Amino acid sequence: MGISNSSTGPTQSVGSMKVNLFFAILLIAMTIYFLWWGLDYTMRQQTTLFIVATAFGVFMAFNIGGNDVANSFGTSVGAGTLTIPQALGIAAIFEVSGAVLAGGEVTDTIRSGIVDLDGLSVEPNQFIYVMLSALFAAAFWLLFATKKGLPVSTTHAIIGGVVGSSIVLGITLGGTEMALSTVNWGKIGTIAISWVLSPLLGGVLSYLLYGQIKKNIIEYNDRTEAHIGELKANKKVLKQNHKEFLDGLTESEQLAYTSAMLRDQEIYKDDDCLVEDLETDYYKELYKLENERSNLDTLKALKQWVPIIAAAGGAVMASLVIFKGLKNVNNGMTTLQGFLIMGMIAALVWLATYIYTKSIRGKHKEDLTKATFIMFSWMQVFTASAFAFSHGSNDIANAVGPFAAIMDVIRTNSISTEAAVPPAVMLTFGVALIVGLWFIGKEVIQTVGTNLAKMHPASGFSAELAAAAVVMGASTMGLPVSSTHTLVGAVLGIGMVNKDTNWALMKPIGLAWVITLPVAAGLSAISYIVLSNIF
């Protein structure tokens, strides 16, 4: 089934059978090509293990697309800024580009230093089983959570998988005490902290940001539109009262009054006309109403606030790309150069947005809601694109890290702390991300974009910007946060401002966050036992 085109109402498939077939064939073709390439890369050693590892790795990337990528684009789709096909197009370009261009040439073989196997006499194949089990467990837990519409952390899932299989391996080689000592329990503690810290920081920042946007822009626009509507209604009343007044005059009085009206009509056309120059009550009242309308600065909020917010958003998303998305690229860029680029992007975004506000004409000056949402829609596309690039360059490592380790061990028959990541791996897994988003991403998109809180372009932009700012700030300060949990918290912050947060839905989501690591660890432990007995 294709992904629904709308987050409300009955689910409608946006994918015809031909489109679904295209994506299925694309993934199969890429996987077959990768197998053909990979068999030569691994010098056709342990062919069966390599094929199984490829299947698990691609399956993991598929489920990352269905959960993590869908979570990232949920606010954009829920806000109506992007349709599913448009989100897919942006994801395809920026996720794959991030994976291939900035995914890094090497990756840690043990994600985040979560376990230390140096004290154990681990054979290469035992290490392969550890990573295979982690991929299998994380992928199936992600699939389950995704089908339930629960956004969970893929990083926590893969860490749990590595911990579970490593403990079983440790018990096999050195007993329970030694096995437990290989786990970095401090790292597990930081993950537990992130369950609270991530949504809290995301929620607080989005609450403050969107609260200001709602107060200074949306509510100002609402008051202005109401004022414009009141002036229009008063003009209608004035015309109706004038007609009734004219009908009540005698013929001679009508003639004299009409002559005065004609004189006022000519005077009224002059740009320097003053109310004292007019004779009739009708034109005097009309002058006051239209003068009040012309002095009403309908675009004040858009001109004053939106360029500043857009510039801040440009700076944050640029930092996300420069310091997080491109961190694996050895381009020699200094921190100062990165900040200068951020400043230039912020200035350009401010200028472009300000010029756009100055160019608003005609009915858009009175349909302020539409004009506002058009501007925030463009800004949200920018934030979604930056998120996608950063995600493709970083979080795909949750699938690539263990798989690259397996490939490296098969190829060299030795265990190293880092493994090479050929571009073919990034491209294949990047395609799997997109196909996963297409086939199974709709439930998570609906949860994040609609079910937790109602979204529109301004609130969706606020959630994405707040989440990006928290992720960047926390990364800089070394705080343990999850991008998935942070974005969910940011959506909750929006709901708190609008007083429509679906707190009941947070119960299963919060439970899923807490059990992700232990469930993945349990599945991985079982998988390790099965694999070690099969091969």
Sequence and secondary structure as in RCSB ss.txt:
>XXXX:A:sequence
MGISNSSTGPTQSVGSMKVNLFFAILLIAMTIYFLWWGLDYTMRQQTTLFIVATAFGVFMAFNIGGNDVANSFGT
SVGAGTLTIPQALGIAAIFEVSGAVLAGGEVTDTIRSGIVDLDGLSVEPNQFIYVMLSALFAAAFWLLFATKKGL
PVSTTHAIIGGVVGSSIVLGITLGGTEMALSTVNWGKIGTIAISWVLSPLLGGVLSYLLYGQIKKNIIEYNDRTE
AHIGELKANKKVLKQNHKEFLDGLTESEQLAYTSAMLRDQEIYKDDDCLVEDLETDYYKELYKLENERSNLDTLK
ALKQWVPIIAAAGGAVMASLVIFKGLKNVNNGMTTLQGFLIMGMIAALVWLATYIYTKSIRGKHKEDLTKATFIM
FSWMQVFTASAFAFSHGSNDIANAVGPFAAIMDVIRTNSISTEAAVPPAVMLTFGVALIVGLWFIGKEVIQTVGT
NLAKMHPASGFSAELAAAAVVMGASTMGLPVSSTHTLVGAVLGIGMVNKDTNWALMKPIGLAWVITLPVAAGLSA
ISYIVLSNIF
>XXXX:A:secstr
   BS SSSS  B   HHHHHHHHHHHHHHHHHHHHHHHHHTTT SHHHHHHHHHHHHHHHHHHIIIIIHHHHHH
HHHTTSS HHHHHHHHHHHHHHHHHHHS SEEESSGGG B  TTS   HHHHHHHHHHHHHHHHHHHHHHHHTT 
   HHHHHHHHHHHHHHHHHHHHH HHHHHHTB HHHHHHHHHHHHHHHHHHHHHHHHHHHHHIIIIIHHHHHHH
HHHHHHHHHHHHHHHHHHHHHHTS HHHHHHHHHHHHHHHHHHTSTT  GGG  SHHHHHHHHHHHHHHT  TTH
HHHHHHHHHHHHHHHHHHHIIIIIITTTS     HHHHHHHHHHHHHHHHHHHHHHHHT  GGGGT HHHHHHHH
HHHHHHHHHHHHHHHHHHHTTHHHHHHHHHHHHHHHHSS  SEEE  HHHHHHHHHHHHHHHHHH HHHHHIIII
ISS   HHHHHHHHHHHHHHHHHHHHHT    HHHHHHHHHHHHHHHHT   HHHHHHHHHHHHHHHHHHHHHHH
HHHHHHHHH 
